[in-house]
Amino acid sequence: MSRSSQEIRLAERPQGRPSGRTWELATVDVPEPGAGEFIVQIEQISLDPAMRGWLNDVRSYVPPVGIGEVMRAYAGGRVIASNHADFAVGDAVRGLFGVREYAVSDGKGVDRLDLDVAPMATWLGALGMPGMTAYFGLTDVGRAQPGETVLVSAAAGAVGSVVAQLAKAKGCRVIGVAGGPDKVAWLRDLGLDDVIDRKEGDLLRQVRRAAPDGVDVYFDNVGGELLDAALANLARGARIAICGAISTYNDETLAEGPRRYMALLVFRASMQGFLVTDYLDRYPEGIEAISQLIGQRRLVATETVLEGGVAAFPDALLGLFDGVNTGKLLLKT
Ligand SMILES: NC(=O)c1ccc[n+]([C@@H]2O[C@H](COP(=O)([O-])OP(=O)(O)OC[C@H]3O[C@@H](n4cnc5c(N)ncnc54)[C@H](OP(=O)(O)O)[C@@H]3O)[C@@H](O)[C@H]2O)c1
């Protein structure tokens, strides 16, 4: 049966915030699968802050998306035709399929999903790459211990909401930072000990008020001013896990470095960056830990699912920078 597939390609590298000119919407025919291949009908596309970095022509942990190429994206879907021994028609799968309606795959880097364990959206969120980022960043990089004070930024987002709940489950005192009263209320309902609204400003003083004895672990998703505020309020021996810096991703000029880095010396603290893909072989451990907590109702997996299909991708991606999401942001095809 002949099918066509809409896809989003990179038309032009953005300066600052991506615009309409950044993208091109195209329609292609979906081929029949070759030997050892299968076709996936994509149902949900993952929107990730890292996508903004993948548009820059700089040396990084993966090559940039090329001009004219389909935008790289994690996605989940169903196998609809297969010549692959390990993937059958009807299988639910996730992988780096790109921003498109149908993908041809040879199975490399593709996981089959057990939808009896969790819905596809959760396999892309709390049990997917963001959840693994939260788990390994908090346990291996932040090394959070019971009784310690954990500060997490973008705490209502995909990674942050899992970090906050994992830290609570570990017996930490957890302070979240999020944008706006609705997210603040949502995080309070999740049981966080304190929540800071970043939109109220004066972050240094807000962190000091919430953590009068200092922060033992700062899980940094945003960089910028909040990183400085955390540095100014460290406890002795603190660990800062550098997960991301979304506040800087659309900056055209390189932001000034952290102004208060000497706090690392004063408080004998450390700051370490990490990449979730370095933990691929330990994903089963992270999935087991998080799914157990979900089963015990001690961790809520939350997703914001946008409608509009592949054509809505350019606006949907900007939603991350505008903070439209609570939990994992996904786009339904
Ligand atoms: N190291 C790794 O391997 C790895 C893997 C995955 C993700 N990450 C990083 O983890 C971070 C979170 O990713 P995610 O997928 O979970 O995204 P997310 O938190 O679900 O969404 C982004 C959130 O960032 C906040 N935000 C946007 N602009 C901001 C600004 N200027 N200042 C402060 N906050 C801002 C918004 O929340 P509020 O409106 O509530 O502030 C928004 O909802 C990102 O930095 C991402 O690059 C790293």
The ligand as an ORCA input file, in Angstrom:
! r2SCAN-3c Opt
* xyz 0 1
  N      22.736     15.913     30.224
  C      21.867     15.147     29.593
  O      22.150     14.026     29.188
  C      20.469     15.669     29.403
  C      19.437     14.830     28.975
  C      18.134     15.358     28.889
  C      17.910     16.692     29.175
  N      18.956     17.474     29.547
  C      18.762     18.890     29.912
  O      17.874     18.907     31.006
  C      17.177     20.144     31.023
  C      15.683     19.866     31.150
  O      15.256     19.156     29.999
  P      13.759     18.615     29.909
  O      13.662     17.778     28.700
  O      13.356     18.060     31.214
  O      12.947     19.956     29.637
  P      11.748     20.498     30.515
  O      12.294     20.847     31.860
  O      10.610     19.558     30.438
  O      11.313     21.812     29.735
  C      12.071     22.943     29.785
  C      11.658     23.840     30.975
  O      12.714     24.772     31.199
  C      12.185     25.909     31.839
  N      12.775     27.092     31.209
  C      12.609     27.514     29.925
  N      13.301     28.651     29.715
  C      13.924     28.948     30.900
  C      14.792     29.995     31.329
  N      15.163     30.983     30.493
  N      15.214     29.994     32.603
  C      14.844     29.011     33.458
  N      14.023     27.996     33.118
  C      13.584     27.955     31.844
  C      10.667     25.869     31.670
  O      10.091     25.549     32.922
  P       9.574     26.713     33.921
  O       8.655     27.564     33.113
  O       8.887     25.966     35.011
  O      10.764     27.455     34.425
  C      10.448     24.713     30.706
  O       9.235     24.045     30.935
  C      17.578     20.878     29.763
  O      18.593     21.794     30.073
  C      18.106     19.764     28.869
  O      19.009     20.240     27.917
  C      20.225     16.989     29.667
*
